[in-house]
Amino acid sequence: MKEKNLRQRLTTTLFLSMIYLFGKSLILPWVARPKTPEAISGLREFIASTMGDEAQTVNLFSLGIMPYMTASILFMLFRSIFRQNARVISQTKVDKSMAVAALVIAVIQAVIRVMDLKLNVPKAYYLQMQILTGVVFVIGAAIVIMISEINKKNGVGYFSVFILINILSAMVINVLYSEKSIDAIVKLGIPRTAFLGALLGFYFIVIIVTIIFESSEVRIPIQHVMLNNTFSDEEYLAIKLNPAGTMPIMYTMTFFFLPYYLLKFLLKFFPDHKWMLIIYANLNLNSLWGILLYLILTAVLNYFLAQIMISPEEIAENMKKSGDYIPEMKPGKETKKLLDHVVFKTSMISSLSFAILSGIPLLVQYALKVQSPLFMMPLNFMILISIELTLIEEIKTRFITEQYKDFL
């Protein structure tokens, strides 16, 4: 099959993005909507802003990218842990299995979602309309899975393009309907101008720090055996200052999402279960324990994902086989030890930095006892910038490859 050029890929992604936006605009008319649209905060808002699982509007794509993204993350984690066994499985089989897993997650999510909705239909048809609503949600999820797979093969950005759309649309909504929460903060004696000025200043810091971490890298010089030329001293192994990117945030969100929705479902049948209520109440970014769990889990995942993505053991082994080496380092165990140290140091620096940047607004929100989506936006900015920079880098790489394809 002929490889699509960059223009064709960009056109495909634009077309699929329009399909995604169109699906989000198809509101289900029989579902009751809140009389006054209002931005929400906490875990629910974070999931909505990133994955498209919107609470305020019920549309064809209400489940958003969540089922597909959750399945993708789980499969990625599985393949990383069982790397040796995963190599013998074809990519086609993996893609089909992941699509099936995403549909199963979509069915479960649809059932829980429907149970939370109020329908404007006669009681005699209520159950039938609930089933219909669930079927519509699953069909919408299947369409999102299909366009994500098409974009993976023929476009740019994979499913991150749809996450980008979700975040941008949610940020607009949150800004438009944040006035109520700002008024609540002003009533606490905090001047409006001072609060908004401090908030915008903090957003600016988050954006700059994220760009620095996503664009910077640690360079380890390497030497090639039998290579002696002018540029041999400029060869290096590059490790990003933030090796795992914003993937730890995505993974943490998935780990929060699964028990959160499971407990939500179980509480429908056991509404007075003490431990379920306690865990459910704290499994949120509005509670102190939830915030601490989020920050710790993100830091731990940042380190382990950096280890998986960089794989010091595999790099050291490949360098030993090819005869490459790091100056003053013995190939093999000593090289691996150095790479482990670099990955540990970079992942800890990035973990601490992002924990501070995401933790401060969450802790301020908890201290003020005022729920506002404005405190969640630093997390959105981190993911947004990471996706944009990755997308730009992919487009740039494909463009350069096309320029030199006649010479390859």
C-alpha positions in Angstrom: 0.0 0.0 0.0 1.4 3.4 -1.0 2.5 5.6 1.9 0.4 8.8 2.2 2.2 12.1 2.0 2.0 14.8 4.6 -0.7 16.8 2.9 -3.0 13.7 2.5 -2.4 12.9 6.2 -3.2 16.4 7.4 -6.3 16.4 5.2 -7.4 13.0 6.7 -6.9 14.3 10.2 -8.8 17.5 9.5 -11.7 15.5 8.0 -11.8 13.1 11.0 -11.7 16.0 13.4 -14.7 17.5 11.7 -16.6 14.1 12.1 -15.7 14.1 15.8 -16.9 17.7 16.2 -20.1 16.9 14.3 -20.8 13.8 16.5 -20.3 16.0 19.6 -22.9 18.4 18.3 -25.6 15.7 17.9 -27.5 16.2 21.2 -29.9 13.5 22.4 -33.2 15.5 22.7 -34.9 13.1 25.1 -32.2 13.5 27.8 -32.9 16.3 30.4 -30.2 18.9 30.6 -29.3 21.2 33.5 -31.3 24.4 33.5 -28.2 26.5 34.1 -25.0 25.2 32.4 -22.2 25.3 35.0 -18.6 24.3 34.8 -17.7 21.5 37.2 -14.5 20.6 38.9 -12.6 17.7 40.3 -12.0 14.3 38.8 -15.3 14.4 36.8 -14.3 17.7 35.1 -10.7 16.5 34.5 -12.0 13.3 32.8 -14.5 15.4 30.8 -12.0 18.0 29.7 -9.5 15.3 28.5 -11.5 12.4 27.3 -14.7 14.1 26.3 -17.0 12.3 28.8 -19.2 15.4 29.2 -21.7 15.8 32.0 -23.4 19.0 30.8 -24.3 17.9 27.3 -25.4 14.4 26.2 -24.5 13.7 22.6 -23.6 10.9 20.2 -19.9 11.0 21.4 -20.7 11.5 25.1 -18.3 8.7 26.1 -15.6 10.5 24.2 -12.2 8.9 23.6 -12.2 7.4 27.1 -13.0 3.7 26.2 -10.4 3.7 23.3 -7.8 5.5 25.3 -8.3 3.4 28.4 -7.9 0.2 26.3 -4.9 1.6 24.6 -3.2 2.5 27.9 -3.9 -0.9 29.3 -2.6 -2.7 26.2 0.5 -0.5 26.2 1.1 -1.3 29.8 0.7 -5.0 29.2 3.1 -5.0 26.2 5.6 -3.1 28.2 5.5 -5.5 31.2 5.4 -8.6 29.1 7.7 -7.3 26.4 9.2 -10.7 25.3 5.8 -12.4 24.9 4.3 -9.3 23.2 6.9 -9.4 20.4 5.4 -12.6 18.9 1.9 -11.1 18.7 1.1 -9.3 15.4 0.1 -5.7 15.4 -3.1 -6.5 13.5 -4.1 -8.9 16.3 -3.2 -6.3 18.9 -5.3 -3.7 17.2 -8.4 -6.0 16.9 -8.0 -7.1 20.6 -7.7 -3.5 21.7 -10.8 -2.5 19.7 -12.8 -5.3 21.4 -11.5 -4.2 24.8 -12.5 -0.6 24.1 -16.1 -1.7 23.1 -16.4 -3.7 26.4 -15.3 -0.7 28.4 -17.7 1.4 26.3 -20.6 -0.9 27.2 -19.8 -0.7 30.9 -19.3 3.0 30.8 -22.6 3.4 28.9 -24.6 1.5 31.5 -23.2 3.6 34.3 -23.7 6.8 32.4 -27.3 6.0 31.5 -28.1 5.2 35.2 -27.1 8.8 36.0 -29.3 10.5 33.4 -32.8 11.8 33.7 -34.9 11.2 30.5 -37.8 13.4 29.4 -40.0 10.4 28.4 -43.2 8.8 29.7 -42.7 6.2 32.4 -44.1 3.5 30.2 -41.2 3.9 27.8 -38.5 4.8 30.3 -36.6 1.5 30.3 -36.7 1.2 26.5 -35.4 4.7 26.1 -32.6 4.0 28.7 -31.6 1.0 26.6 -31.7 3.1 23.4 -29.6 5.8 25.0 -27.0 3.2 26.0 -27.0 1.7 22.5 -26.5 5.2 21.0 -23.5 5.7 23.4 -21.9 2.5 22.4 -22.4 3.2 18.7 -20.8 6.6 19.2 -17.9 5.0 21.0 -17.5 2.5 18.1 -17.4 5.4 15.6 -14.7 7.1 17.7 -12.7 3.9 17.8 -13.0 3.6 14.1 -11.9 7.1 13.3 -9.0 6.8 15.8 -7.7 3.7 14.0 -8.1 5.5 10.6 -6.2 8.5 12.0 -3.5 6.2 13.4 -2.8 4.7 10.0 -3.6 7.5 7.6 -3.4 10.8 9.6 -1.2 12.5 12.2 -1.5 12.6 16.0 -3.4 9.3 16.6 -6.1 9.8 19.2 -4.3 12.8 20.8 -5.9 15.0 18.1 -9.3 14.2 19.7 -8.0 14.8 23.2 -6.8 18.2 21.9 -10.3 19.0 20.7 -11.8 17.9 24.0 -9.4 20.0 26.1 -9.8 23.2 24.0 -13.6 22.9 24.0 -13.8 22.2 27.7 -11.4 25.1 28.5 -13.7 27.5 26.6 -16.8 26.2 28.5 -14.9 26.4 31.9 -13.9 30.0 31.3 -17.4 31.0 30.2 -19.1 29.4 33.2 -16.5 30.1 35.9 -18.0 33.4 37.1 -19.9 31.7 39.9 -16.8 30.2 41.4 -14.9 33.5 41.1 -17.7 35.3 43.0 -17.5 32.6 45.7 -13.7 33.3 46.1 -14.2 37.1 46.1 -16.7 36.6 49.0 -13.8 35.0 51.0 -12.2 38.5 51.0 -9.8 37.8 48.1 -9.8 40.7 45.6 -11.0 39.7 42.1 -8.1 41.4 40.3 -5.4 39.9 42.6 -6.9 36.4 42.2 -7.2 36.5 38.4 -3.7 38.1 38.2 -2.1 35.4 40.3 -4.0 32.7 38.4 -2.9 34.0 35.0 0.7 34.3 36.2 0.6 30.8 37.4 -0.8 29.6 34.1 2.1 31.4 32.4 4.7 29.6 34.6 3.0 26.2 33.9 3.2 26.8 30.2 6.8 27.9 30.2 8.0 25.0 32.5 6.1 22.5 30.4 7.6 23.7 27.2 11.1 23.6 28.8 10.7 20.0 30.0 9.1 18.8 26.7 11.8 20.5 24.6 15.0 19.8 26.6 17.1 16.7 26.7 20.1 15.2 28.4 22.8 14.3 25.9 25.2 11.4 26.7 28.2 11.3 24.4 28.8 7.9 22.6 31.6 6.5 20.5 31.2 4.2 17.5 33.7 1.4 16.9 35.5 1.7 13.5 34.1 5.3 13.0 36.6 8.0 12.6 35.4 11.2 11.0 34.8 14.9 11.7 31.4 14.3 13.3 32.2 11.3 15.5 32.7 13.5 18.6 29.2 15.0 18.1 27.4 11.6 18.4 25.2 11.4 21.5 22.4 9.5 23.1 19.5 11.9 23.8 17.2 11.4 26.8 14.3 13.9 27.3 14.3 15.9 30.5 10.8 14.6 30.9 11.1 11.0 29.4 7.5 10.0 29.9 5.9 13.3 28.8 2.4 13.7 30.1 1.7 9.9 29.9 1.8 9.5 33.7 -1.1 12.0 34.0 -3.0 9.9 31.4 -2.2 6.7 33.2 -3.1 8.1 36.6 -6.4 9.3 35.2 -7.1 5.8 33.9 -6.3 4.2 37.3 -8.6 6.8 38.9 -11.3 6.3 36.3 -11.7 2.5 36.6 -12.3 2.2 40.4 -14.2 5.5 40.4 -16.8 4.3 37.9 -16.9 0.8 39.4 -17.7 2.2 42.8 -20.3 4.6 41.2 -22.0 1.5 39.7 -21.9 -0.6 42.9 -23.2 2.3 45.0 -26.4 2.2 42.9 -27.1 -1.2 44.5 -25.4 -0.7 47.9 -26.0 3.0 48.6 -25.2 2.8 52.3 -22.1 0.7 52.2 -19.7 2.5 54.5 -16.3 1.7 53.0 -17.5 2.2 49.4 -18.8 5.7 50.3 -15.5 6.6 52.0 -13.4 5.4 49.1 -15.7 7.0 46.6 -15.7 10.4 48.4 -11.8 10.4 48.6 -11.2 9.1 45.1 -11.5 12.6 43.7 -9.3 15.6 43.2 -11.5 17.6 45.5 -10.4 15.7 48.6 -7.0 15.9 50.3 -6.4 12.2 50.2 -7.4 12.1 46.6 -5.0 14.9 45.7 -2.1 13.2 47.6 -2.9 9.9 45.9 -2.9 11.6 42.5 0.4 13.2 43.1 2.1 10.1 44.5 0.7 7.9 41.8 1.8 10.3 39.0 5.3 10.5 40.5 5.6 6.7 40.7 4.2 6.2 37.2 6.5 8.9 35.8 9.6 6.9 37.0 8.3 3.5 35.8 7.1 4.7 32.5 10.4 6.5 31.9 12.1 3.1 32.6 9.8 1.4 30.1 10.1 4.0 27.4 13.9 4.5 27.6 14.7 0.9 28.6 18.3 1.3 29.9 18.8 -2.4 29.9 17.8 -2.8 26.2 19.9 0.3 25.1 23.0 -1.0 27.0 22.6 -4.5 25.5 22.2 -3.1 21.9 25.2 -0.8 22.4 27.3 -3.8 23.6 26.3 -5.9 20.5 27.0 -3.1 18.1 30.3 -2.1 19.7 29.2 1.4 20.7 30.2 2.7 24.1 30.0 5.7 26.4 33.5 7.2 27.0 35.1 6.0 30.3 32.2 3.4 30.7 32.5 -0.3 30.2 29.8 -1.8 27.9 27.0 -3.8 29.6 26.3 -3.4 33.3 28.2 -0.2 33.9 26.5 1.5 30.9 23.1 0.3 32.2 23.9 1.6 35.7 24.7 5.1 34.2 21.5 5.1 32.1 19.5 4.0 35.1 20.9 6.9 37.1 20.1 9.4 34.3 16.6 8.2 33.8 16.0 8.2 37.6 17.4 11.7 37.9 15.4 13.2 35.0 12.1 11.4 36.0 12.5 12.6 39.6 13.1 16.2 38.5 10.1 16.2 36.2 7.9 14.4 38.7 8.8 17.0 41.4 8.3 19.9 39.1 4.9 18.7 37.7 3.8 17.7 41.2 4.4 21.2 42.4 2.7 22.8 39.4 -0.4 20.6 39.5 -0.5 20.2 43.3 -0.5 23.9 44.3 -3.8 24.8 42.6 -5.5 21.6 43.8 -4.4 22.2 47.4 -5.4 25.9 47.1 -8.9 24.8 45.9 -9.1 22.3 48.8 -8.0 25.0 51.3 -10.5 27.6 50.0 -13.4 25.0 49.9 -14.4 26.5 46.6 -14.8 24.2 43.6 -13.6 25.8 40.4 -12.5 24.4 37.0 -9.9 27.2 36.9 -7.8 25.3 39.4 -7.8 22.2 37.1 -6.6 24.1 34.1 -2.8 23.8 34.8 -3.3 20.0 34.3 -5.1 20.8 31.0 -2.3 23.1 29.9 0.4 20.4 30.6 -1.4 17.9 28.4 -2.4 20.5 25.8 1.2 21.7 25.3 2.7 18.2 25.3 0.2 17.1 22.6 0.9 20.2 20.5 4.7 19.9 20.7 4.5 16.1 19.9 2.2 16.9 17.0 4.5 19.6 15.6 7.5 17.3 15.9 5.6 14.5 14.1 4.6 16.9 11.2 8.2 18.2 11.1 9.7 14.7 10.9 7.3 13.6 8.2 8.0 16.8 6.2 11.8 16.3 6.4 11.4 12.6 5.5 9.4 13.6 2.4 12.1 16.1 1.3 14.8 13.4 1.4 12.7 10.3 0.3 14.4 10.3 -3.1 17.8 9.9 -1.5 16.7 7.1 0.9 
